[in-house]
Amino acid sequence: MSKNLISWIVGVGMWLSSLTAWAQVDSLLRQADRLLNYKAYGRAIDAYTQLLTDQGAQLSPAQKSTVQGRLAYAYQQVGDGPKAERYYREALNSSTGDDPQQTLQYAQTLAGNGKFQESQQQYERYLKLKEKMQERRADAGAVGLGAQAGGRNESIRYRLEFLDLNSSGEEFSPAFYQDGLVYVSGTKGGSTIETSGKGGGSGYLDLFYVPNRNGLKIASIINADGSTSKVENQRVRTGGVGRDHYTPGTANDSRIVTGFEGGVNIAQGLGYDVRPVSPSQRFSKTLNTKYHEGPATFTRDGSRIYFTRNNYNDGRSRKSAEGVNKLKLYTARQQNGAWADIEELSFNSDEYSVGHPTLSRDGQLLYFASDMPGGSGGTDLYASRYQNGQWGKPVNLGPTINTKGNELFPFVDDAGNLYFSSDGRRGRGGLDIFYATLTNGSNVQAVEALGEPINSPQDDFGLITDANRQGGYFSSNRRAGNDDIYRFVRESSLFECRDLTIRLYDTETDQALDSVSVLVKARGEGRADQTLITDAGGFVRLCLEANNDFMFQASRDGYVTSTIGFSSRDLADDQPSRIEMGITKPTVIMDTIAANPVNKYTAGPLTRSRVRGMVVSERDRRPLEGVTVRLRNECDRSQREYVTGADGRYLFDIVEGCDYTLIASKAAFGTNTNRIRRLPKKTKPKEVSADLRMLSVGDVVTIDNIYYDFGGVSLRADATRELEKLVATMRKYPSLIIEIRSHTDSRGEAARNQVLSEQRAKAVANYLASKGISRRRITTLGMGETQLVNNCTDEVICTEAEHQRNRRTEFRVVEIK
């Protein structure tokens, strides 16, 4: 074999090896990204950490920076600020550091960690990076950031339909109304309308109505693969909402949003220009006036509308102190087919703009955009609650939603999910559409971009859809710079995993059970088991991969472990699933008791094997009288009973070759159960000693070696070992309810020590709950420095060991059922 051939074979082998390593890295990265998209942050953290640890050498600098940034984001979402800060810093240091969105997230993390000066520096850096990026977009013709920047989920496919209702003017921001669509439209300037302003300007913005949205004609189709298909159909005629009066023609002082070029100018009021143009044409519409109207939203029964209009009331316009006609929100009710009793909402102002309304399904929450003072940036999103017959004070949706840029065009679907547009987040370019999961109407869980093809390098906004995003409508100026309305139809599953909620309950009482440990096992190689703990409502929530089989094993102290299976194979939809899983308490077997239940034994010569001992209290080791001690033979299930006297002693004869169970019980004390292992057969008689301790209400027991570092609240490694003994005690006494009491030493301020002790007690309670102990069985109490065990008070010199004795944790028996 020639040397050249050998070299070629070695080279090919090295190339294949490197190709295999690259493929493995790429596969792990895709898996981690999918977990992050599913909001499975804990598993995403494990996957990204594995990439950095095991595959770090194979990662390119760009890949490493990407992994570090996404790992930081995952830590940020689970509330681990220090680790998020660490990985954001490493990501920015290992890359060019010119990612504005990552810089913004880094600034937010620093602020959350109390590093406000560093946070301000990063915010200023973010603003500069954003300006540079906008300049590059303008120079490049707004090409955008690429598919990866948009966070596109490759598994979701949409078909877009360019509707024939679009004109050479502007059509945007549709709203569902009965079986049709109400949208905002403005025509290009004619002989009676002069236009002004960047982008060519438009005439009046009015509300138009299509009665049957399913009958809308389609001009062209943009397929999921990006190809375009032509559709031959006829144009659908539209008309304005209402036709019962005419509005006098006057000068129009604001224009349509004609593309949001260069970002929304907040001084122009949510994107509408404030400069007047020449006299308008007349409209025969109830709501439409000589000023701009729209967007709008409706109550579910269609009886009331909320809409945006310039500051115009009772035939008179008003301006701010700067001479600007701002936007306001108005409402009207339907009466005999017309809109009557138009009035503005209470939180409007002449000095700032309020617009872009959307209602929650129950009509109790109104979301809108505003540049009112106190926001995060340009325009922010707010929510107002309807109470006592009026709309309450608006609440800012907070920094998870709002950015230094502009958030506009909110929409809330029937499931309570929020869609909105923003130019302050990393996306494809211009305004992009984002999705957020809300709880309680205003608490934001996470925000993600919808990605292509809904988002584009141009402005995309005003999306409306159903609760499962199966289809809907949105606005975009991606064609010729005009705002047009598109319909989208989802042609694939929304998620590659399936949302599943499991409720654990007591089969006898049907009451929800918290602190149940649920072990999740998936079929297949390399799938690690996952353990979840039910919340206060008895729920665990997870997202299961498609086309697989799963097993759930539920366990809780005092209950029999239960197991059920679930399969995600051959499911016809991607709707969330729910499982009710009951667990039962063990059946108590009543053994036959001897005819003479009380026998007084006295110690004699050792002619037979026996077990003997003393029953004492846990608190002071005092012998307990009147304790019923039962000995059960596990070979034949026979049972004998002994009642202790004043000395607390008991004694039983036993036979070799059988296991025994020893049960001690007394009113107001916790039942103590112990196992006695069998003695070998054919051995000489032996005596087994088994002293028993019993807990009673009020007992205070110090947990040995549960100490803390000075000023710290975190459990040390040696503490968790001791706490396992407490876990065993709680499981041994399933009816036991305890109070965790934590103490500090005398150093430092008393008030600070009190708070410190409360935090330490809660840390122990959290550990017990993580082990499946119900929180209903645990209360916490911080004792501060009020109960020192030695003389180490203020100004007394003591060793560190002496001070540490005071930094202890105890548990007190509150109740025994």
HUCOR-V923266 format. One record per helix or strand of 2 or more residues. SS is the DSSP state (H for helix, E for strand). FROM is the first residue (numbers start at 1). LEN is the number of residues. Records with the same first field share a line. If there is no record, write none. Layout:
SS: FROM-LEN, FROM-LEN
This chain:
H: 3-35, 41-14, 56-3, 61-17, 81-14, 100-13, 116-24, 198-3, 213-3, 266-3, 717-16, 750-21, 775-3, 800-7
E: 158-6, 170-8, 180-7, 206-5, 218-5, 228-3, 239-2, 293-6, 304-7, 312-2, 316-2, 327-9, 338-7, 354-6, 365-6, 380-8, 390-2, 395-2, 407-6, 418-5, 432-8, 443-7, 460-6, 471-9, 482-9, 497-10, 517-6, 530-4, 539-7, 549-7, 562-6, 577-7, 610-8, 628-6, 639-5, 649-5, 660-6, 672-5, 687-3, 692-3, 700-3, 736-8, 778-7, 809-8
